Amino acid sequence: MRSVTSDASRLDGLRLKTKNWRVEALAVKEVHSSYFASEAMFPPGSVEFDHALIMRNLEHEWHAAPDLYV
């Protein structure tokens, strides 16, 4: 998860707290990411889609966490 702020070097800190953890494989037909498509940051062949997981119907809470600096 990415939390964008007006400061390009800072992301809001978020923490997901769950009472249980259950994921299922997700069938993906097509993938595109403008972030990973940047050949200046990721030379051709350096990034490859691996898999996708989905969480459904989990009891959860979002909590503030310290900001992340990039």
Order of alpha helices (4+ residues) and beta strands (2+ residues): beta-beta-beta-beta
